[in-house]
Amino acid sequence: MRIGLLTRNENNWSSVQLREAIIRQNINFFCFDLQYISAGIGTKQKASISNMDLLDYLDAIIVRPIGQGSLDRIIFRMDVLHRIERLGIPIVNSPKSIERSIDKYHALALLEESGVPVPRTIATENIDEAMKAFYDLSEDVVIKPIFGSRGIGSARISDPDIAFRVFRAILFSQGVIYIQEFIPHGLKDIRAFVIGDHVFASMYRLADTWKTNISQGAKPSFLKLNEEMENLAVEAARIIGVEVTGVDLLEGPEGPVIIELNSQPGWKGLQSVTPKNIADGIVRYVASKLD
């Protein structure tokens, strides 16, 4: 058995954790980056690196972040993953689930349609509609990039003049205005790390501001989720189709809501507050798909 680790940097903390877990379980591995792939159509090798056919060499692939790039490059990389999967190599997470989860609007729409509680959210390319949404959402909103993670580019706005200026700047740069109601959450949120059909580990992220990302300075704290929230996290992962995911939840005044799902989650903060080895759990899960 040989597992491919798709990573931009094999010495990244999470990638190192996965490499060590693969070795502990006596599995062979191969690290590679999509930018070095040659993808053939009507040729002997369908996806190769240095004349090595990945379809013959690998039994499964674990996807870490696929990297930044132009729209052409990102679409091409996802096309390659789709083709590898169609040709029989299991990929965790699947390219379809990556595409779903990375698009905040699409992911929340799918969750809402399945009855999962999510924040009230408006997406628009029209500044008049954006201002209407600002007032409809009680004049206390969070503006986010529709694609993005780690809280980068997010801002809480409660002043209509500032909202108008921010909306105009987004449209000037050809962006989409993505507006979400601010949900009071006591300067903390929950990260539930789902592997397969259960929550493998979870934590509170405690912050000094409304942003609760570990990368923004929040501190992890051990948390044992109750059954309701475990079921909510697992159901959200099932709907989006992600098999290994970080599910972010807020405990709002009207109950828990799902904020977003990360299809390529880091877990350094979570690992520091749980006795379970998360990388071992991921590798065991991927290996079990090949039994």
C-alpha positions as protocol buffer text, in pm:
chain_id: "A"
residue {
  index: 1
  type: MET
  ca { x: 0 y: 0 z: 0 }
}
residue {
  index: 2
  type: ARG
  ca { x: 126 y: 346 z: -86 }
}
residue {
  index: 3
  type: ILE
  ca { x: -48 y: 672 z: 10 }
}
residue {
  index: 4
  type: GLY
  ca { x: 20 y: 991 z: -179 }
}
residue {
  index: 5
  type: LEU
  ca { x: 45 y: 1307 z: 28 }
}
residue {
  index: 6
  type: LEU
  ca { x: -51 y: 1600 z: -189 }
}
residue {
  index: 7
  type: THR
  ca { x: 116 y: 1897 z: -26 }
}
residue {
  index: 8
  type: ARG
  ca { x: 283 y: 2223 z: -122 }
}
residue {
  index: 9
  type: ASN
  ca { x: 540 y: 2171 z: 155 }
}
residue {
  index: 10
  type: GLU
  ca { x: 620 y: 1826 z: 290 }
}
residue {
  index: 11
  type: ASN
  ca { x: 793 y: 1989 z: 588 }
}
residue {
  index: 12
  type: ASN
  ca { x: 480 y: 2177 z: 694 }
}
residue {
  index: 13
  type: TRP
  ca { x: 374 y: 2075 z: 1048 }
}
residue {
  index: 14
  type: SER
  ca { x: 58 y: 1892 z: 941 }
}
residue {
  index: 15
  type: SER
  ca { x: 235 y: 1719 z: 652 }
}
residue {
  index: 16
  type: VAL
  ca { x: 513 y: 1602 z: 885 }
}
residue {
  index: 17
  type: GLN
  ca { x: 252 y: 1467 z: 1127 }
}
residue {
  index: 18
  type: LEU
  ca { x: 89 y: 1272 z: 847 }
}
residue {
  index: 19
  type: ARG
  ca { x: 421 y: 1139 z: 716 }
}
residue {
  index: 20
  type: GLU
  ca { x: 515 y: 1014 z: 1063 }
}
residue {
  index: 21
  type: ALA
  ca { x: 172 y: 856 z: 1111 }
}
residue {
  index: 22
  type: ILE
  ca { x: 200 y: 677 z: 776 }
}
residue {
  index: 23
  type: ILE
  ca { x: 542 y: 542 z: 874 }
}
residue {
  index: 24
  type: ARG
  ca { x: 413 y: 426 z: 1215 }
}
residue {
  index: 25
  type: GLN
  ca { x: 148 y: 223 z: 1037 }
}
residue {
  index: 26
  type: ASN
  ca { x: 404 y: 61 z: 807 }
}
residue {
  index: 27
  type: ILE
  ca { x: 263 y: 219 z: 494 }
}
residue {
  index: 28
  type: ASN
  ca { x: 469 y: 358 z: 209 }
}
residue {
  index: 29
  type: PHE
  ca { x: 415 y: 719 z: 106 }
}
residue {
  index: 30
  type: PHE
  ca { x: 498 y: 966 z: -167 }
}
residue {
  index: 31
  type: CYS
  ca { x: 481 y: 1346 z: -131 }
}
residue {
  index: 32
  type: PHE
  ca { x: 396 y: 1547 z: -441 }
}
residue {
  index: 33
  type: ASP
  ca { x: 276 y: 1889 z: -553 }
}
residue {
  index: 34
  type: LEU
  ca { x: 13 y: 1935 z: -824 }
}
residue {
  index: 35
  type: GLN
  ca { x: 221 y: 2199 z: -1002 }
}
residue {
  index: 36
  type: TYR
  ca { x: 461 y: 1925 z: -1114 }
}
residue {
  index: 37
  type: ILE
  ca { x: 193 y: 1698 z: -1262 }
}
residue {
  index: 38
  type: SER
  ca { x: 163 y: 1628 z: -1632 }
}
residue {
  index: 39
  type: ALA
  ca { x: -197 y: 1535 z: -1719 }
}
residue {
  index: 40
  type: GLY
  ca { x: -246 y: 1335 z: -2038 }
}
residue {
  index: 41
  type: ILE
  ca { x: -551 y: 1267 z: -2256 }
}
residue {
  index: 42
  type: GLY
  ca { x: -529 y: 989 z: -2512 }
}
residue {
  index: 43
  type: THR
  ca { x: -182 y: 902 z: -2381 }
}
residue {
  index: 44
  type: LYS
  ca { x: -50 y: 609 z: -2180 }
}
residue {
  index: 45
  type: GLN
  ca { x: 11 y: 815 z: -1866 }
}
residue {
  index: 46
  type: LYS
  ca { x: -295 y: 1001 z: -1743 }
}
residue {
  index: 47
  type: ALA
  ca { x: -136 y: 1178 z: -1446 }
}
residue {
  index: 48
  type: SER
  ca { x: 237 y: 1160 z: -1403 }
}
residue {
  index: 49
  type: ILE
  ca { x: 534 y: 1322 z: -1234 }
}
residue {
  index: 50
  type: SER
  ca { x: 878 y: 1272 z: -1393 }
}
residue {
  index: 51
  type: ASN
  ca { x: 735 y: 993 z: -1611 }
}
residue {
  index: 52
  type: MET
  ca { x: 597 y: 812 z: -1305 }
}
residue {
  index: 53
  type: ASP
  ca { x: 227 y: 729 z: -1348 }
}
residue {
  index: 54
  type: LEU
  ca { x: 48 y: 815 z: -1023 }
}
residue {
  index: 55
  type: LEU
  ca { x: -239 y: 581 z: -1112 }
}
residue {
  index: 56
  type: ASP
  ca { x: 0 y: 285 z: -1105 }
}
residue {
  index: 57
  type: TYR
  ca { x: 209 y: 409 z: -814 }
}
residue {
  index: 58
  type: LEU
  ca { x: -51 y: 521 z: -557 }
}
residue {
  index: 59
  type: ASP
  ca { x: -339 y: 349 z: -381 }
}
residue {
  index: 60
  type: ALA
  ca { x: -492 y: 660 z: -220 }
}
residue {
  index: 61
  type: ILE
  ca { x: -427 y: 1032 z: -185 }
}
residue {
  index: 62
  type: ILE
  ca { x: -456 y: 1264 z: 114 }
}
residue {
  index: 63
  type: VAL
  ca { x: -502 y: 1627 z: 10 }
}
residue {
  index: 64
  type: ARG
  ca { x: -340 y: 1908 z: 202 }
}
residue {
  index: 65
  type: PRO
  ca { x: -386 y: 2267 z: 71 }
}
residue {
  index: 66
  type: ILE
  ca { x: -352 y: 2264 z: -307 }
}
residue {
  index: 67
  type: GLY
  ca { x: -189 y: 2606 z: -316 }
}
residue {
  index: 68
  type: GLN
  ca { x: -268 y: 2949 z: -449 }
}
residue {
  index: 69
  type: GLY
  ca { x: -272 y: 3033 z: -815 }
}
residue {
  index: 70
  type: SER
  ca { x: -461 y: 3190 z: -1102 }
}
residue {
  index: 71
  type: LEU
  ca { x: -817 y: 3080 z: -1175 }
}
residue {
  index: 72
  type: ASP
  ca { x: -683 y: 2872 z: -1465 }
}
residue {
  index: 73
  type: ARG
  ca { x: -436 y: 2691 z: -1240 }
}
residue {
  index: 74
  type: ILE
  ca { x: -685 y: 2623 z: -961 }
}
residue {
  index: 75
  type: ILE
  ca { x: -944 y: 2486 z: -1207 }
}
residue {
  index: 76
  type: PHE
  ca { x: -678 y: 2273 z: -1375 }
}
residue {
  index: 77
  type: ARG
  ca { x: -561 y: 2127 z: -1043 }
}
residue {
  index: 78
  type: MET
  ca { x: -917 y: 2038 z: -948 }
}
residue {
  index: 79
  type: ASP
  ca { x: -975 y: 1888 z: -1294 }
}
residue {
  index: 80
  type: VAL
  ca { x: -671 y: 1665 z: -1244 }
}
residue {
  index: 81
  type: LEU
  ca { x: -797 y: 1548 z: -904 }
}
residue {
  index: 82
  type: HIS
  ca { x: -1140 y: 1474 z: -1049 }
}
residue {
  index: 83
  type: ARG
  ca { x: -979 y: 1267 z: -1326 }
}
residue {
  index: 84
  type: ILE
  ca { x: -755 y: 1073 z: -1087 }
}
residue {
  index: 85
  type: GLU
  ca { x: -1059 y: 995 z: -872 }
}
residue {
  index: 86
  type: ARG
  ca { x: -1268 y: 887 z: -1171 }
}
residue {
  index: 87
  type: LEU
  ca { x: -987 y: 653 z: -1274 }
}
residue {
  index: 88
  type: GLY
  ca { x: -1007 y: 471 z: -942 }
}
residue {
  index: 89
  type: ILE
  ca { x: -781 y: 635 z: -682 }
}
residue {
  index: 90
  type: PRO
  ca { x: -961 y: 727 z: -355 }
}
residue {
  index: 91
  type: ILE
  ca { x: -895 y: 1089 z: -259 }
}
residue {
  index: 92
  type: VAL
  ca { x: -952 y: 1235 z: 88 }
}
residue {
  index: 93
  type: ASN
  ca { x: -1106 y: 1482 z: 66 }
}
residue {
  index: 94
  type: SER
  ca { x: -1270 y: 1432 z: -271 }
}
residue {
  index: 95
  type: PRO
  ca { x: -1236 y: 1716 z: -522 }
}
residue {
  index: 96
  type: LYS
  ca { x: -1615 y: 1763 z: -524 }
}
residue {
  index: 97
  type: SER
  ca { x: -1623 y: 1813 z: -147 }
}
residue {
  index: 98
  type: ILE
  ca { x: -1325 y: 2053 z: -163 }
}
residue {
  index: 99
  type: GLU
  ca { x: -1507 y: 2263 z: -422 }
}
residue {
  index: 100
  type: ARG
  ca { x: -1823 y: 2264 z: -211 }
}
residue {
  index: 101
  type: SER
  ca { x: -1660 y: 2358 z: 117 }
}
residue {
  index: 102
  type: ILE
  ca { x: -1422 y: 2623 z: -13 }
}
residue {
  index: 103
  type: ASP
  ca { x: -1716 y: 2820 z: -153 }
}
residue {
  index: 104
  type: LYS
  ca { x: -1880 y: 2964 z: 160 }
}
residue {
  index: 105
  type: TYR
  ca { x: -2204 y: 3058 z: -12 }
}
residue {
  index: 106
  type: HIS
  ca { x: -2252 y: 2721 z: -179 }
}
residue {
  index: 107
  type: ALA
  ca { x: -2168 y: 2526 z: 137 }
}
residue {
  index: 108
  type: LEU
  ca { x: -2409 y: 2723 z: 357 }
}
residue {
  index: 109
  type: ALA
  ca { x: -2681 y: 2698 z: 93 }
}
residue {
  index: 110
  type: LEU
  ca { x: -2649 y: 2318 z: 89 }
}
residue {
  index: 111
  type: LEU
  ca { x: -2660 y: 2306 z: 469 }
}
residue {
  index: 112
  type: GLU
  ca { x: -2965 y: 2532 z: 492 }
}
residue {
  index: 113
  type: GLU
  ca { x: -3150 y: 2327 z: 230 }
}
residue {
  index: 114
  type: SER
  ca { x: -3094 y: 2019 z: 449 }
}
residue {
  index: 115
  type: GLY
  ca { x: -3224 y: 2187 z: 763 }
}
residue {
  index: 116
  type: VAL
  ca { x: -2889 y: 2256 z: 929 }
}
residue {
  index: 117
  type: PRO
  ca { x: -2885 y: 2584 z: 1127 }
}
residue {
  index: 118
  type: VAL
  ca { x: -2661 y: 2849 z: 968 }
}
residue {
  index: 119
  type: PRO
  ca { x: -2630 y: 3229 z: 1006 }
}
residue {
  index: 120
  type: ARG
  ca { x: -2849 y: 3455 z: 797 }
}
residue {
  index: 121
  type: THR
  ca { x: -2632 y: 3540 z: 498 }
}
residue {
  index: 122
  type: ILE
  ca { x: -2662 y: 3757 z: 187 }
}
residue {
  index: 123
  type: ALA
  ca { x: -2435 y: 3747 z: -118 }
}
residue {
  index: 124
  type: THR
  ca { x: -2467 y: 4007 z: -391 }
}
residue {
  index: 125
  type: GLU
  ca { x: -2286 y: 4209 z: -657 }
}
residue {
  index: 126
  type: ASN
  ca { x: -2520 y: 4507 z: -611 }
}
residue {
  index: 127
  type: ILE
  ca { x: -2434 y: 4781 z: -363 }
}
residue {
  index: 128
  type: ASP
  ca { x: -2800 y: 4880 z: -307 }
}
residue {
  index: 129
  type: GLU
  ca { x: -2887 y: 4522 z: -219 }
}
residue {
  index: 130
  type: ALA
  ca { x: -2581 y: 4503 z: 4 }
}
residue {
  index: 131
  type: MET
  ca { x: -2692 y: 4810 z: 199 }
}
residue {
  index: 132
  type: LYS
  ca { x: -3043 y: 4670 z: 230 }
}
residue {
  index: 133
  type: ALA
  ca { x: -2892 y: 4348 z: 367 }
}
residue {
  index: 134
  type: PHE
  ca { x: -2684 y: 4550 z: 615 }
}
residue {
  index: 135
  type: TYR
  ca { x: -2999 y: 4702 z: 763 }
}
residue {
  index: 136
  type: ASP
  ca { x: -3200 y: 4377 z: 742 }
}
residue {
  index: 137
  type: LEU
  ca { x: -2926 y: 4200 z: 941 }
}
residue {
  index: 138
  type: SER
  ca { x: -2961 y: 4446 z: 1230 }
}
residue {
  index: 139
  type: GLU
  ca { x: -2673 y: 4673 z: 1127 }
}
residue {
  index: 140
  type: ASP
  ca { x: -2415 y: 4441 z: 1282 }
}
residue {
  index: 141
  type: VAL
  ca { x: -2259 y: 4220 z: 1020 }
}
residue {
  index: 142
  type: VAL
  ca { x: -1945 y: 4029 z: 928 }
}
residue {
  index: 143
  type: ILE
  ca { x: -1805 y: 4080 z: 580 }
}
residue {
  index: 144
  type: LYS
  ca { x: -1603 y: 3787 z: 447 }
}
residue {
  index: 145
  type: PRO
  ca { x: -1435 y: 3689 z: 123 }
}
residue {
  index: 146
  type: ILE
  ca { x: -1653 y: 3424 z: -36 }
}
residue {
  index: 147
  type: PHE
  ca { x: -1334 y: 3219 z: -82 }
}
residue {
  index: 148
  type: GLY
  ca { x: -1081 y: 3229 z: 201 }
}
residue {
  index: 149
  type: SER
  ca { x: -989 y: 3094 z: 542 }
}
residue {
  index: 150
  type: ARG
  ca { x: -824 y: 3171 z: 878 }
}
residue {
  index: 151
  type: GLY
  ca { x: -1031 y: 3485 z: 922 }
}
residue {
  index: 152
  type: ILE
  ca { x: -815 y: 3672 z: 671 }
}
residue {
  index: 153
  type: GLY
  ca { x: -1009 y: 3954 z: 505 }
}
residue {
  index: 154
  type: SER
  ca { x: -1305 y: 3932 z: 745 }
}
residue {
  index: 155
  type: ALA
  ca { x: -1436 y: 4244 z: 914 }
}
residue {
  index: 156
  type: ARG
  ca { x: -1718 y: 4322 z: 1157 }
}
residue {
  index: 157
  type: ILE
  ca { x: -1908 y: 4636 z: 1058 }
}
residue {
  index: 158
  type: SER
  ca { x: -2183 y: 4823 z: 1242 }
}
residue {
  index: 159
  type: ASP
  ca { x: -2152 y: 5166 z: 1081 }
}
residue {
  index: 160
  type: PRO
  ca { x: -2349 y: 5224 z: 757 }
}
residue {
  index: 161
  type: ASP
  ca { x: -2094 y: 5468 z: 613 }
}
residue {
  index: 162
  type: ILE
  ca { x: -1811 y: 5222 z: 664 }
}
residue {
  index: 163
  type: ALA
  ca { x: -2028 y: 4943 z: 523 }
}
residue {
  index: 164
  type: PHE
  ca { x: -2093 y: 5143 z: 207 }
}
residue {
  index: 165
  type: ARG
  ca { x: -1724 y: 5216 z: 157 }
}
residue {
  index: 166
  type: VAL
  ca { x: -1626 y: 4851 z: 211 }
}
residue {
  index: 167
  type: PHE
  ca { x: -1897 y: 4728 z: -26 }
}
residue {
  index: 168
  type: ARG
  ca { x: -1788 y: 4975 z: -292 }
}
residue {
  index: 169
  type: ALA
  ca { x: -1424 y: 4866 z: -255 }
}
residue {
  index: 170
  type: ILE
  ca { x: -1521 y: 4499 z: -294 }
}
residue {
  index: 171
  type: LEU
  ca { x: -1716 y: 4572 z: -612 }
}
residue {
  index: 172
  type: PHE
  ca { x: -1436 y: 4791 z: -748 }
}
residue {
  index: 173
  type: SER
  ca { x: -1201 y: 4492 z: -721 }
}
residue {
  index: 174
  type: GLN
  ca { x: -1456 y: 4269 z: -899 }
}
residue {
  index: 175
  type: GLY
  ca { x: -1545 y: 4080 z: -582 }
}
residue {
  index: 176
  type: VAL
  ca { x: -1872 y: 3946 z: -445 }
}
residue {
  index: 177
  type: ILE
  ca { x: -2015 y: 4107 z: -131 }
}
residue {
  index: 178
  type: TYR
  ca { x: -2071 y: 3830 z: 124 }
}
residue {
  index: 179
  type: ILE
  ca { x: -2255 y: 3955 z: 433 }
}
residue {
  index: 180
  type: GLN
  ca { x: -2337 y: 3751 z: 741 }
}
residue {
  index: 181
  type: GLU
  ca { x: -2525 y: 3845 z: 1054 }
}
residue {
  index: 182
  type: PHE
  ca { x: -2303 y: 3882 z: 1359 }
}
residue {
  index: 183
  type: ILE
  ca { x: -2393 y: 3619 z: 1616 }
}
residue {
  index: 184
  type: PRO
  ca { x: -2292 y: 3697 z: 1977 }
}
residue {
  index: 185
  type: HIS
  ca { x: -2073 y: 3409 z: 2089 }
}
residue {
  index: 186
  type: GLY
  ca { x: -1883 y: 3517 z: 2399 }
}
residue {
  index: 187
  type: LEU
  ca { x: -1550 y: 3551 z: 2217 }
}
residue {
  index: 188
  type: LYS
  ca { x: -1527 y: 3178 z: 2157 }
}
residue {
  index: 189
  type: ASP
  ca { x: -1629 y: 2921 z: 1900 }
}
residue {
  index: 190
  type: ILE
  ca { x: -1600 y: 2546 z: 1855 }
}
residue {
  index: 191
  type: ARG
  ca { x: -1388 y: 2344 z: 1616 }
}
residue {
  index: 192
  type: ALA
  ca { x: -1508 y: 1986 z: 1573 }
}
residue {
  index: 193
  type: PHE
  ca { x: -1264 y: 1765 z: 1383 }
}
residue {
  index: 194
  type: VAL
  ca { x: -1466 y: 1505 z: 1195 }
}
residue {
  index: 195
  type: ILE
  ca { x: -1309 y: 1189 z: 1055 }
}
residue {
  index: 196
  type: GLY
  ca { x: -1550 y: 963 z: 872 }
}
residue {
  index: 197
  type: ASP
  ca { x: -1876 y: 943 z: 1061 }
}
residue {
  index: 198
  type: HIS
  ca { x: -1769 y: 1073 z: 1403 }
}
residue {
  index: 199
  type: VAL
  ca { x: -1608 y: 1367 z: 1579 }
}
residue {
  index: 200
  type: PHE
  ca { x: -1252 y: 1257 z: 1649 }
}
residue {
  index: 201
  type: ALA
  ca { x: -1161 y: 1555 z: 1868 }
}
residue {
  index: 202
  type: SER
  ca { x: -1295 y: 1900 z: 1948 }
}
residue {
  index: 203
  type: MET
  ca { x: -1199 y: 2222 z: 2120 }
}
residue {
  index: 204
  type: TYR
  ca { x: -1308 y: 2569 z: 2217 }
}
residue {
  index: 205
  type: ARG
  ca { x: -1113 y: 2850 z: 2051 }
}
residue {
  index: 206
  type: LEU
  ca { x: -1092 y: 3132 z: 2305 }
}
residue {
  index: 207
  type: ALA
  ca { x: -1013 y: 3482 z: 2181 }
}
residue {
  index: 208
  type: ASP
  ca { x: -977 y: 3841 z: 2296 }
}
residue {
  index: 209
  type: THR
  ca { x: -1178 y: 3966 z: 1998 }
}
residue {
  index: 210
  type: TRP
  ca { x: -1472 y: 3841 z: 1792 }
}
residue {
  index: 211
  type: LYS
  ca { x: -1229 y: 3658 z: 1559 }
}
residue {
  index: 212
  type: THR
  ca { x: -1166 y: 3311 z: 1701 }
}
residue {
  index: 213
  type: ASN
  ca { x: -917 y: 3163 z: 1455 }
}
residue {
  index: 214
  type: ILE
  ca { x: -606 y: 3008 z: 1609 }
}
residue {
  index: 215
  type: SER
  ca { x: -403 y: 3181 z: 1337 }
}
residue {
  index: 216
  type: GLN
  ca { x: -545 y: 3512 z: 1461 }
}
residue {
  index: 217
  type: GLY
  ca { x: -429 y: 3449 z: 1819 }
}
residue {
  index: 218
  type: ALA
  ca { x: -713 y: 3248 z: 1974 }
}
residue {
  index: 219
  type: LYS
  ca { x: -617 y: 2984 z: 2233 }
}
residue {
  index: 220
  type: PRO
  ca { x: -731 y: 2621 z: 2217 }
}
residue {
  index: 221
  type: SER
  ca { x: -911 y: 2461 z: 2510 }
}
residue {
  index: 222
  type: PHE
  ca { x: -1020 y: 2098 z: 2540 }
}
residue {
  index: 223
  type: LEU
  ca { x: -1391 y: 2037 z: 2482 }
}
residue {
  index: 224
  type: LYS
  ca { x: -1602 y: 1725 z: 2488 }
}
residue {
  index: 225
  type: LEU
  ca { x: -1898 y: 1797 z: 2263 }
}
residue {
  index: 226
  type: ASN
  ca { x: -2248 y: 1702 z: 2368 }
}
residue {
  index: 227
  type: GLU
  ca { x: -2441 y: 1460 z: 2150 }
}
residue {
  index: 228
  type: GLU
  ca { x: -2647 y: 1732 z: 1978 }
}
residue {
  index: 229
  type: MET
  ca { x: -2344 y: 1922 z: 1859 }
}
residue {
  index: 230
  type: GLU
  ca { x: -2156 y: 1608 z: 1760 }
}
residue {
  index: 231
  type: ASN
  ca { x: -2450 y: 1501 z: 1546 }
}
residue {
  index: 232
  type: LEU
  ca { x: -2473 y: 1849 z: 1395 }
}
residue {
  index: 233
  type: ALA
  ca { x: -2105 y: 1850 z: 1297 }
}
residue {
  index: 234
  type: VAL
  ca { x: -2118 y: 1500 z: 1149 }
}
residue {
  index: 235
  type: GLU
  ca { x: -2436 y: 1581 z: 955 }
}
residue {
  index: 236
  type: ALA
  ca { x: -2282 y: 1897 z: 812 }
}
residue {
  index: 237
  type: ALA
  ca { x: -1976 y: 1700 z: 699 }
}
residue {
  index: 238
  type: ARG
  ca { x: -2201 y: 1436 z: 540 }
}
residue {
  index: 239
  type: ILE
  ca { x: -2401 y: 1695 z: 346 }
}
residue {
  index: 240
  type: ILE
  ca { x: -2091 y: 1862 z: 203 }
}
residue {
  index: 241
  type: GLY
  ca { x: -1925 y: 1524 z: 145 }
}
residue {
  index: 242
  type: VAL
  ca { x: -1603 y: 1590 z: 336 }
}
residue {
  index: 243
  type: GLU
  ca { x: -1457 y: 1287 z: 513 }
}
residue {
  index: 244
  type: VAL
  ca { x: -1186 y: 1471 z: 710 }
}
residue {
  index: 245
  type: THR
  ca { x: -1290 y: 1821 z: 807 }
}
residue {
  index: 246
  type: GLY
  ca { x: -1280 y: 2096 z: 1064 }
}
residue {
  index: 247
  type: VAL
  ca { x: -1637 y: 2205 z: 1134 }
}
residue {
  index: 248
  type: ASP
  ca { x: -1671 y: 2550 z: 1293 }
}
residue {
  index: 249
  type: LEU
  ca { x: -1973 y: 2612 z: 1515 }
}
residue {
  index: 250
  type: LEU
  ca { x: -2099 y: 2902 z: 1722 }
}
residue {
  index: 251
  type: GLU
  ca { x: -2314 y: 2871 z: 2032 }
}
residue {
  index: 252
  type: GLY
  ca { x: -2555 y: 3153 z: 1954 }
}
residue {
  index: 253
  type: PRO
  ca { x: -2847 y: 3291 z: 2158 }
}
residue {
  index: 254
  type: GLU
  ca { x: -3088 y: 3066 z: 1964 }
}
residue {
  index: 255
  type: GLY
  ca { x: -2870 y: 2755 z: 1967 }
}
residue {
  index: 256
  type: PRO
  ca { x: -2570 y: 2621 z: 1775 }
}
residue {
  index: 257
  type: VAL
  ca { x: -2508 y: 2720 z: 1414 }
}
residue {
  index: 258
  type: ILE
  ca { x: -2258 y: 2598 z: 1157 }
}
residue {
  index: 259
  type: ILE
  ca { x: -2031 y: 2875 z: 1030 }
}
residue {
  index: 260
  type: GLU
  ca { x: -1819 y: 2686 z: 779 }
}
residue {
  index: 261
  type: LEU
  ca { x: -1633 y: 2364 z: 703 }
}
residue {
  index: 262
  type: ASN
  ca { x: -1265 y: 2338 z: 616 }
}
residue {
  index: 263
  type: SER
  ca { x: -1180 y: 2060 z: 372 }
}
residue {
  index: 264
  type: GLN
  ca { x: -804 y: 2092 z: 430 }
}
residue {
  index: 265
  type: PRO
  ca { x: -790 y: 2168 z: 802 }
}
residue {
  index: 266
  type: GLY
  ca { x: -484 y: 2220 z: 1014 }
}
residue {
  index: 267
  type: TRP
  ca { x: -490 y: 2073 z: 1364 }
}
residue {
  index: 268
  type: LYS
  ca { x: -181 y: 2196 z: 1547 }
}
residue {
  index: 269
  type: GLY
  ca { x: -386 y: 2387 z: 1804 }
}
residue {
  index: 270
  type: LEU
  ca { x: -634 y: 2105 z: 1850 }
}
residue {
  index: 271
  type: GLN
  ca { x: -356 y: 1847 z: 1886 }
}
residue {
  index: 272
  type: SER
  ca { x: -216 y: 2047 z: 2178 }
}
residue {
  index: 273
  type: VAL
  ca { x: -534 y: 1990 z: 2383 }
}
residue {
  index: 274
  type: THR
  ca { x: -633 y: 1634 z: 2293 }
}
residue {
  index: 275
  type: PRO
  ca { x: -462 y: 1308 z: 2390 }
}
residue {
  index: 276
  type: LYS
  ca { x: -563 y: 1147 z: 2060 }
}
residue {
  index: 277
  type: ASN
  ca { x: -317 y: 1155 z: 1771 }
}
residue {
  index: 278
  type: ILE
  ca { x: -514 y: 1320 z: 1494 }
}
residue {
  index: 279
  type: ALA
  ca { x: -274 y: 1227 z: 1214 }
}
residue {
  index: 280
  type: ASP
  ca { x: -295 y: 861 z: 1318 }
}
residue {
  index: 281
  type: GLY
  ca { x: -673 y: 886 z: 1300 }
}
residue {
  index: 282
  type: ILE
  ca { x: -663 y: 1033 z: 950 }
}
residue {
  index: 283
  type: VAL
  ca { x: -421 y: 772 z: 818 }
}
residue {
  index: 284
  type: ARG
  ca { x: -613 y: 483 z: 975 }
}
residue {
  index: 285
  type: TYR
  ca { x: -931 y: 611 z: 815 }
}
residue {
  index: 286
  type: VAL
  ca { x: -775 y: 642 z: 468 }
}
residue {
  index: 287
  type: ALA
  ca { x: -614 y: 297 z: 499 }
}
residue {
  index: 288
  type: SER
  ca { x: -949 y: 146 z: 599 }
}
residue {
  index: 289
  type: LYS
  ca { x: -1096 y: 258 z: 266 }
}
residue {
  index: 290
  type: LEU
  ca { x: -848 y: 26 z: 92 }
}
residue {
  index: 291
  type: ASP
  ca { x: -926 y: -288 z: 294 }
}
